[in-house]
Amino acid sequence: MEQPILFLLALPVIALLALSWVRGHAAQTAVPIPDLEWLMPGAVRSRLEERVCITLRALALLALIPLVGGPGERSREEKLEPTPALVVVLDNSSSMTAADFQPVNRLDAAKRVLRSFLTRLPETGIGLLALAGSPRTLAPITVDRKFILAALDRIEPTSYDEDGTAVGSGVAIAVNRLRSGSDGPRRLLLITDGVSNRGNVSPADAAELARMMDVRVDAIGIGTDAISRFSVPTAEGLQQDVEARIEIDDRALEGLAAGTGGSYSRVRNISDLENALAGLEATYRTSGRSGHRNGKLDWPALLALIASGLVAAEIGFRHFVVREIPQ
């Protein structure tokens, strides 16, 4: 119990219990007076039998005293139990507009599948970063799914000044978010279609940082190997359609994931992406909350059971064991 002052409630009960035993030991045995039996609701009891009833009742009260602070303690304990945390880093560079995930482009396909995936993780804290030339935090780690999904919907292809892919910087920022966001299992999901060509942190250095912070990185390379049409932003604020084969640095992404104990998947269509996320779902949804509270006894329930048992014992003793003293 986190409120020791509540134990002061036990002092009057203990004092009365001790007083009843002292007085019972010193007192003379009572002599029943037949004409005055109507003043007594029950039969005349011996001092020993009376003290047994008082003792059982006092023990029941003592068992209930810790429950006065029980609900608050339980709520605090549940809040302190570790909850899994996941930060999603989604590439929104211009190459993610490649139209090789028909009927949508890569970015829209990723957003669509992620929306379904994140709603299946109700107990996990989720954060969201958009990854382009400079990573941008769109949502801190939270269990508010409406907030996260609204942030996901707002992700659009980046502008001319921010175009590029800063994989290492994105991972480093996400790791920093996870470091201060959860005491439970920490995971990072990176979805990208390019080569790290911006930022001051290399993927290898980011992997080392994640490993030191005990963050597992799972990476998904999204896109086909075929020539694809996508839109590139211009300095004038316009969009220019180009066709090219977009290179994905599978080796760097695989090394990034492997260095943190994570996995790397290459997906070339929506079905592959759904399967890759489904394979990670069991890991991300593992909760620190436990119905049996990590194997510990449920003390409030146990104390309530003990108190109920003592009250039942007193009632049984009073009605089935105690005998009337003969007149």
N, C-alpha and C positions, 0 to 999 in steps of 0.2 A: 504494500500500500504506500503511495507516494505522499500521503498526508498523515504523518505520525501523530499529529495532534488528536486525530480521531480515536487513538487508543485511550485518551483520557476518559472517553465515554465508558470504558470498561471499569474504571476505578469505583464508581458507585455500586456497580453490580457485584464486584469482588468484595467490597466492604460489607454490603448487605448479606452476602453469602457467608462471610466469615462471622458476622455478628449472629446470624441464625444458628450456626454451629456452636459458637461459644455459649449463647443463651440456652440452647437446647441441652448442652452438656451440664450446665449448672442448675437448670430448672428442675423442679419436682415434677413427678408424673402427675398429670391432671386427673382429677377424680370426676367422672361424669355424674351429672345431676339430672335424673330422669325428667323432672318437671320443667327443666329449661332446655330440653333437646330441640324445641322449635326455634330457638335462637341460632342454632348451628345448621347450615345448609347441608352438611354431610355427616357421616358418622364420626365419632370421636376417634382420633388417630393417635398412635404412639408418637413420641418425639422423633424416633428414628425414621419412621415412615414419612413424617412430615418433612424432615430434613432431606430425605431422598427426593421428594417432589420439588422442593425449593432448589436443590442442586441441579436437577435436570432442567428446570426452567431457566436458571441462571446461565448454564452452559449454552442453552439455545440462544439466549440474548448475546452472549459473548461471541458466538459464531456469526451472528448477524451484523455485529459492529463493523467489520472490515468491508461489508457490502455498501456501507454509506458512501465510501469513496470509490466503490467498484466501477460504476458506469463511466465516470470521467477517466479513470485509469485505463479502462479497456479501450476507450476511444483514442486516447493518446498512443497506446501501444500499437493499435492498428495503423495509425497515421505514420508511425515511425518504422513500420515494417517496410523493407526494401521493395520498391516497385520498379519493374523494368523500364528502361528509357531507350528511345530510338530517335535518331536524327536522320531524316531523309535529305540527301543532297541530290537535287535534280538539275541536270544540265539544261539550260535554256539558251544556249548559243544558237547562232543562225543555222548551223548544220542540223539542228534538231527539227527544222521545218522540212527535212527531206521526206518526200512523198513515197516512201517505200513500205509503209505500213497501212496500205489501203484498207478502208476508205479514208483513213486519216493520216496525218504525218506522225513522226516519231514522238514529238512532244505531247500531242493530244492523246496518242495511244498510251504513253506512260502515265499521263494524268488520269485517264479513264481507268486503267488497271489499278493504279495506286489508290484511287478513291475507294474502290471495292475492298482492296487489301487492308487499308487503314481502319475501315469500319469493323473489321473482324478482330481488332486488337483493343477491346474496351478497357483492359486493365493496364495498358502500356502508355507511359508518357511519350508524346510525340512532339518533335521539333521539325522545322522545315527550312531548308536553305535553297536558294536559286543559285546555280553555278554557271558563271560565264567568265568574262575577263577579270571581274572582281566579285567574289561570292557575296551574297546578300541574304541576311537573316530575315525570313518572312514570318516566322512564328517561333517563340521560345518553347521549351518543353512543357507540354500541358496535356491533360486528359480530356480537354474540351474538344470533342470531335467536330462540332459545328465550326469552331474557330479554325481548326486545322484544315478542314475541307474547303472553307471559304478562302483561306490563304492559298491553297493548292489551285483553286479555280482562277486565282488572279495571276498566276504565272503565265507570262507571254514571252515570245522571242525577244531577245535583248536588242538594245540599240547599237548604233555604229560605234560609239565610244566605248561601250562595254563588251563588245564582241570578243570571243576567244574562250579558252577553257583553262581555268586555273585550278587543276585537280588538287595539287598539293595544298594550296591555300584554303580551298573549300573544305578539305578533310581536316586541316588544322583548326579552322574556326569551329567546325562541328564538334571536334574532340574537346575544345575548350568549353563549349556549351554543355557537353555531357559531363565534364569534370565537376561542374558546379550544379548540375541539375538532378542528380540521382545518386543514391547509395546502393541501388540494386544493379542488376546486370545492365551493361551499357553497350548498345549496338549502333552501328552507323551503316546506312544503306546508300550507296553511291550508284546513280544511274547516269551514264554518259555515253556519248558516241564519238568522242574525239581523242586527241592527243593533248597532253598538258603543254600549253604553249604560252601561258601567262602566269603571273604571280612570282613571288620570291621564295616559295617553298616547293621543293621537288616532291613527287609522290613517294620516293624512298624515305625522305626525311619525315614526311607526314605519317608514313607507316610506323616509323620508329617512335614518333610521338604518341601515336595511338596505342602502340604496344606498351609503352611506359605507363600510360594512363589506364591500362586494362580495358581498352575499347576494341571490340571486334568490328572489323570493317568487312562488309559484304559488298562486292562490286558487280554491277551488271553492265556489260557492253551492249548497247542497243543499236541495231542497224544491219542492213545487208551489205554484201561486198560488191553489189552491182553499182553501176553509174546511176545516180539519183538526181532529181531536180529539187532544188531548194532555193530559198530567198535569202539574199545577203543585203543587209542595210547599207545605205550609202551615206556619205557625209551630208548630203542635202536632205536627209530624212526620208528618202524614198526606199523602195524595195526593188532589188534587181534579181531576176531569176537566172540561175546558172545551173549547169549540169556538170557533175563531177563524181568521182569515186571518193567517198569520205573514208579516210583512214582511221581505224580504231587501234589504239596501242594496247593490244591484248596482253602482251608480255608485262608491261608496266602495271596494268590493272590487276593482273593475276598475282604479280609480286606484292602489290599493295595489300591485297586481301590475305594472301598466304602469310605475310609477315605479322599479321595480327590474329591468326587463327581463324580467319574468315574464309569465304568461298568466292569464286568468280564464275559467272555464267555469261555466255554469249547468246543473245536472243536475236532472232531474225524475223520474227512475226509476233503478232499479239498473243497467239497461243503459247509460244515459247516464253514470253514475258509472264503470262499468267502462271505457267508451270514453275518458273523460277521463283516467283514470289510465294507460291503455295509451298514450295520446299522450305522456305525460310520462315513460314508462318508459325510453326510449332516452337521455334526458338524465340521469336519475338513476343509471342503471347504468353510465355512462361511467366507466372506471377509470383511475386514474393509473398502475396497474401495467402494464408493457408487456413483451411477450415479448422484444423486442430492446432493452430497457432504454433507451428514449428515443433510439434511434439510435446509442448508444455501442457501441464494440467490446466483445465479451466477452473481456476480457484473460486470465482464467484458462484458458479454452479455447484461446485463441491461443498462450499460452506453453506449454501442454501439447503442442500440435501441433508447435511449434518444437522442443521438447526431443525429442519422438519422432522428428522428422525428422533431428536431429543424431545420435541414436543409430543410426538406420538408415543414415545416411551413413558412420558409423564402421565398422559391420559390413560394409557394402558395400565400403568402401575396404580393410578388412583382408583380406577373402576374395577380392575380384575385381581389386583394383588392385595391392596389394603383391605383389612377386615375390621368390622366394628368391634369395639371393646365390649365384652359382655357386661350387662347391667348387674 
